[in-house]
């Protein structure tokens, strides 16, 4: 028996920080930021647990279930509220979930890692899982460093996975990491994000291209068979470069980074939730998810959207 996504939801802080806000105090401009990243604004505020709880509640409501009907919670994050305990414990308690909960840190590829992990545990016997990506990157970003401050934002999004479905949710997946690239993008305890932007860009395009090619091959499909591509929302130029090489179009692609910036593990579920709310996916559609991040981690998955009787 397989699983399906039966609900989704998101949470964004109220505070909007525009490119002009940065231009007022840093040596930058709206035109410069948009041309190089595609980002126009981002949200900042809240804690990782607060955003995760809000997104989780929205996803549970969307699925028409109560937290007590969830027996597994996986929280993808690089910005936990505390070193100990896992932030998922706080979220689990607030939502009234049952069973176990744990944090998963695979940087910006974290949500796809969490999705694959949760789906595997459903097939091992769990009934229903809540998978959340939640980040407060503004807290680990030097707001006076123009090379990184303009890139990152805060936010969360969640999905409900339910087992006992006739078909498998995940058609194919690819997970990987190149630990030798760790010095290119990192944040020490108590420190800010350090990033070698040009090299990260180059490697991101290469590793995401290879990962997407792998899952398309495993699934036995071509780019024309993908109804929706949901990439990590880091930089529109990376997305455009990958699309061009793979053969995907921007019309196939879900984009929210212009309004959210890079929200790491929250970026893919934020874009997926918005696309689902907009009716961009239908029963049986193949959806491609792909992310890359510090580590350097990467993860791609092709999922089959919907199951009979799940339309909202």
C-alpha positions as CSV (number, residue, x, y, z in Angstrom):
1,X,0.0,0.0,0.0
2,X,1.1,3.5,-0.7
3,X,0.7,7.0,0.7
4,X,-0.6,10.4,-0.4
5,X,-0.4,14.0,0.5
6,X,-3.8,14.8,2.0
7,X,-3.3,18.3,3.3
8,X,-0.9,21.2,3.2
9,X,-0.4,24.6,4.8
10,X,2.0,27.5,5.3
11,X,3.1,30.2,7.7
12,X,4.9,33.4,7.0
13,X,5.8,36.2,9.5
14,X,3.9,39.4,9.1
15,X,7.0,41.6,8.8
16,X,7.9,42.2,5.1
17,X,11.4,43.4,4.3
18,X,11.8,44.8,0.8
19,X,14.9,45.3,-1.3
20,X,14.4,49.1,-0.8
21,X,14.7,48.5,3.0
22,X,18.2,47.1,2.5
23,X,19.1,49.7,-0.1
24,X,18.3,52.4,2.5
25,X,21.3,51.3,4.7
26,X,23.5,49.0,2.5
27,X,25.4,49.6,-0.7
28,X,22.8,47.8,-2.9
29,X,19.6,48.5,-4.8
30,X,16.4,46.8,-5.7
31,X,17.5,46.5,-9.4
32,X,20.8,44.9,-8.4
33,X,19.1,42.3,-6.1
34,X,16.4,41.4,-8.5
35,X,18.7,41.0,-11.5
36,X,21.0,38.7,-9.6
37,X,18.6,36.7,-7.5
38,X,15.0,37.3,-8.5
39,X,14.2,38.3,-4.9
40,X,12.0,41.4,-4.3
41,X,11.1,40.9,-0.6
42,X,11.2,38.4,2.2
43,X,9.5,37.8,5.6
44,X,11.2,38.0,8.9
45,X,10.0,37.2,12.5
46,X,8.9,34.5,14.8
47,X,10.6,31.4,16.0
48,X,11.1,28.1,14.2
49,X,8.6,26.4,16.5
50,X,6.0,29.1,16.2
51,X,6.1,29.0,12.4
52,X,6.1,25.2,12.3
53,X,3.1,25.1,14.6
54,X,1.1,27.5,12.5
55,X,2.0,25.7,9.3
56,X,1.2,22.3,10.9
57,X,-2.2,23.5,12.1
58,X,-3.0,24.8,8.6
59,X,-2.0,21.4,7.1
60,X,-4.0,19.4,9.6
61,X,-7.1,21.6,8.9
62,X,-6.6,21.1,5.1
63,X,-6.4,17.4,5.6
64,X,-9.5,17.4,7.9
65,X,-7.7,15.6,10.7
66,X,-6.7,16.4,14.3
67,X,-3.2,16.3,15.7
68,X,-4.1,13.3,17.7
69,X,-4.5,11.4,14.5
70,X,-0.8,12.0,13.5
71,X,1.6,9.3,14.8
72,X,4.8,10.7,13.3
73,X,6.2,14.3,13.0
74,X,9.3,15.1,11.0
75,X,10.6,18.7,11.2
76,X,13.2,19.7,8.6
77,X,15.2,22.7,9.9
78,X,18.6,24.2,10.1
79,X,17.6,26.8,12.7
80,X,16.2,24.9,15.8
81,X,15.0,27.0,18.6
82,X,17.4,25.4,21.0
83,X,20.4,23.0,20.9
84,X,18.5,20.7,23.2
85,X,15.7,19.5,22.9
86,X,14.7,19.0,19.3
87,X,12.3,21.7,18.1
88,X,10.0,19.0,16.9
89,X,9.2,18.1,20.5
90,X,7.7,21.5,21.1
91,X,5.7,21.4,17.9
92,X,4.5,17.8,18.6
93,X,3.2,18.9,22.0
94,X,1.5,22.1,20.7
95,X,-0.3,20.2,18.0
96,X,-1.3,17.2,20.2
97,X,0.4,14.6,18.0
98,X,0.9,11.0,19.0
99,X,3.9,8.8,18.3
100,X,7.4,10.1,17.7
101,X,9.0,13.3,16.4
102,X,12.4,14.3,15.4
103,X,14.3,17.1,13.7
104,X,16.1,16.5,10.4
105,X,18.9,18.8,9.2
106,X,19.9,18.4,5.5
107,X,20.0,22.2,4.9
108,X,18.0,23.4,1.9
109,X,17.5,19.8,0.7
110,X,15.9,19.0,4.1
111,X,12.3,18.9,3.1
112,X,12.8,16.3,0.4
113,X,15.0,14.2,2.8
114,X,12.1,14.5,5.4
115,X,9.5,13.5,2.8
116,X,11.4,10.4,1.7
117,X,12.1,9.5,5.4
118,X,8.4,9.9,6.4
119,X,7.1,8.0,3.5
120,X,9.5,5.1,4.3
121,X,8.2,5.1,7.9
122,X,4.6,5.0,6.7
123,X,5.4,2.0,4.7
124,X,7.0,0.5,7.8
125,X,3.7,0.8,9.7
126,X,2.9,4.4,10.6
127,X,-0.6,5.6,9.7
128,X,-0.2,9.4,9.3
129,X,2.7,11.8,9.2
130,X,3.1,15.5,9.5
131,X,6.2,16.7,7.6
132,X,7.2,20.4,8.2
133,X,9.9,22.6,6.8
134,X,10.5,25.6,9.1
135,X,13.3,28.2,9.2
136,X,14.2,31.5,10.9
137,X,17.3,32.2,8.8
138,X,17.2,35.9,9.6
139,X,18.6,35.0,13.0
140,X,21.8,33.4,11.6
141,X,22.3,36.0,8.8
142,X,24.5,39.1,9.3
143,X,22.0,41.9,8.4
144,X,24.9,44.2,7.6
145,X,26.5,41.9,5.1
146,X,25.0,42.8,1.7
147,X,26.2,39.6,0.1
148,X,24.0,37.4,2.3
149,X,21.5,39.7,4.1
150,X,19.3,40.2,1.0
151,X,19.1,36.4,0.3
152,X,17.4,34.8,3.3
153,X,14.0,34.9,5.0
154,X,11.8,33.1,7.5
155,X,8.8,30.9,7.0
156,X,7.3,27.4,7.2
157,X,5.1,25.0,5.3
158,X,3.8,21.5,6.1
159,X,2.1,18.5,4.5
160,X,0.1,15.6,5.9
161,X,1.0,12.2,4.6
162,X,-1.5,9.4,4.9
163,X,-0.8,5.7,4.3
164,X,-3.2,3.0,3.1
165,X,-3.5,4.4,-0.4
166,X,-3.6,2.3,-3.6
167,X,-0.5,3.8,-5.2
168,X,3.0,4.8,-4.0
169,X,3.5,8.5,-3.5
170,X,7.2,8.6,-4.4
171,X,7.9,7.3,-7.9
172,X,11.7,7.8,-7.6
173,X,14.1,9.7,-5.4
174,X,17.8,10.7,-5.2
175,X,19.6,11.8,-2.1
176,X,23.3,12.8,-1.8
177,X,25.9,14.9,-0.1
178,X,29.5,16.1,-0.9
179,X,31.0,16.9,2.5
180,X,34.1,18.3,0.8
181,X,32.0,21.3,-0.1
182,X,31.2,22.1,3.5
183,X,33.5,25.2,3.7
184,X,31.6,26.8,0.9
185,X,28.4,27.4,3.0
186,X,28.2,27.1,6.7
187,X,27.3,28.8,10.0
188,X,29.1,28.1,13.2
189,X,27.3,27.9,16.6
190,X,26.6,31.4,17.6
191,X,27.8,32.8,14.2
192,X,26.4,33.9,10.9
193,X,26.0,32.3,7.5
194,X,29.2,32.3,5.5
195,X,28.8,31.6,1.8
196,X,31.2,31.5,-1.2
197,X,28.4,32.7,-3.6
198,X,30.0,32.0,-7.0
199,X,31.2,28.5,-6.2
200,X,27.9,27.6,-4.5
201,X,26.1,28.8,-7.6
202,X,28.2,26.7,-9.9
203,X,28.0,23.5,-7.8
204,X,24.3,24.0,-7.1
205,X,23.5,23.9,-10.8
206,X,25.7,20.9,-11.4
207,X,24.5,18.8,-8.5
208,X,20.8,19.6,-9.0
209,X,21.1,18.9,-12.7
210,X,22.7,15.5,-11.9
211,X,20.1,14.7,-9.3
212,X,17.1,15.6,-11.5
213,X,18.6,13.6,-14.3
214,X,18.9,10.6,-12.0
215,X,15.3,10.7,-10.8
216,X,13.9,11.2,-14.3
217,X,15.9,8.1,-15.4
218,X,14.8,6.1,-12.5
219,X,11.2,7.0,-13.1
220,X,11.5,6.3,-16.8
221,X,10.1,9.7,-17.8
222,X,11.2,12.8,-19.6
223,X,10.9,16.5,-18.6
224,X,7.8,16.8,-20.7
225,X,6.0,14.4,-18.4
226,X,6.5,16.6,-15.3
227,X,3.3,18.6,-14.6
228,X,5.0,20.8,-11.9
229,X,8.6,21.4,-11.0
230,X,9.1,22.6,-7.4
231,X,12.8,23.6,-6.9
232,X,14.5,25.0,-3.9
233,X,13.9,28.7,-3.9
234,X,17.4,30.1,-3.7
235,X,18.1,32.1,-6.8
236,X,16.0,32.4,-10.0
237,X,19.2,32.3,-12.1
238,X,20.0,28.8,-10.7
239,X,16.4,27.7,-11.5
240,X,16.6,29.0,-15.0
241,X,20.0,27.4,-15.6
242,X,18.8,24.0,-14.4
243,X,15.6,24.3,-16.4
244,X,17.4,25.1,-19.6
245,X,19.8,22.1,-19.2
246,X,17.1,19.6,-18.2
247,X,14.5,20.8,-20.7
248,X,11.9,22.1,-18.2
249,X,10.1,25.4,-18.8
250,X,9.4,28.2,-16.4
251,X,5.7,27.6,-17.0
252,X,6.2,24.2,-15.4
253,X,8.0,25.7,-12.4
254,X,6.6,26.9,-9.1
255,X,8.3,30.1,-7.9
256,X,7.8,32.0,-4.6
257,X,11.3,33.3,-3.9
258,X,10.4,36.7,-5.3
259,X,8.2,37.2,-2.1
260,X,10.0,34.9,0.4
261,X,13.7,34.9,-0.4
262,X,15.6,31.7,0.4
263,X,13.8,29.9,3.3
264,X,16.0,26.8,3.2
265,X,14.0,23.7,4.2
266,X,10.8,25.7,4.1
267,X,11.2,26.8,0.5
268,X,10.0,23.7,-1.4
269,X,6.9,23.1,0.7
270,X,6.0,26.8,0.5
271,X,6.2,26.7,-3.3
272,X,4.3,23.4,-3.3
273,X,1.5,24.6,-1.0
274,X,1.0,27.8,-3.1
275,X,0.9,25.8,-6.3
276,X,-1.6,23.3,-4.8
277,X,-3.8,26.1,-3.6
278,X,-3.7,27.7,-7.1
279,X,-4.9,24.4,-8.6
280,X,-1.7,23.8,-10.6
281,X,-1.7,20.1,-9.9
282,X,-4.4,17.5,-10.6
283,X,-5.1,13.9,-9.8
284,X,-2.3,11.7,-11.1
285,X,0.1,14.5,-12.0
286,X,3.8,13.9,-11.7
287,X,5.5,16.5,-9.5
288,X,9.3,17.0,-9.4
289,X,10.8,18.3,-6.2
290,X,14.5,19.2,-6.1
291,X,16.7,21.0,-3.6
292,X,20.4,21.6,-2.7
293,X,22.1,23.1,0.2
294,X,24.9,23.4,2.7
295,X,26.9,20.2,3.1
296,X,26.7,20.2,0.1
297,X,23.4,18.2,0.2
298,X,21.0,17.5,-2.6
299,X,17.7,15.7,-2.9
300,X,15.2,15.2,-5.7
301,X,12.0,13.2,-5.8
302,X,9.2,12.6,-8.3
303,X,5.8,12.2,-6.6
304,X,2.4,11.3,-8.0
305,X,-0.1,13.8,-6.9
306,X,-3.4,12.9,-5.3
307,X,-5.4,9.7,-4.7
308,X,-9.0,8.9,-5.6
309,X,-11.3,10.8,-3.3
310,X,-8.7,13.3,-2.0
311,X,-9.7,16.3,-4.0
312,X,-10.4,19.3,-1.7
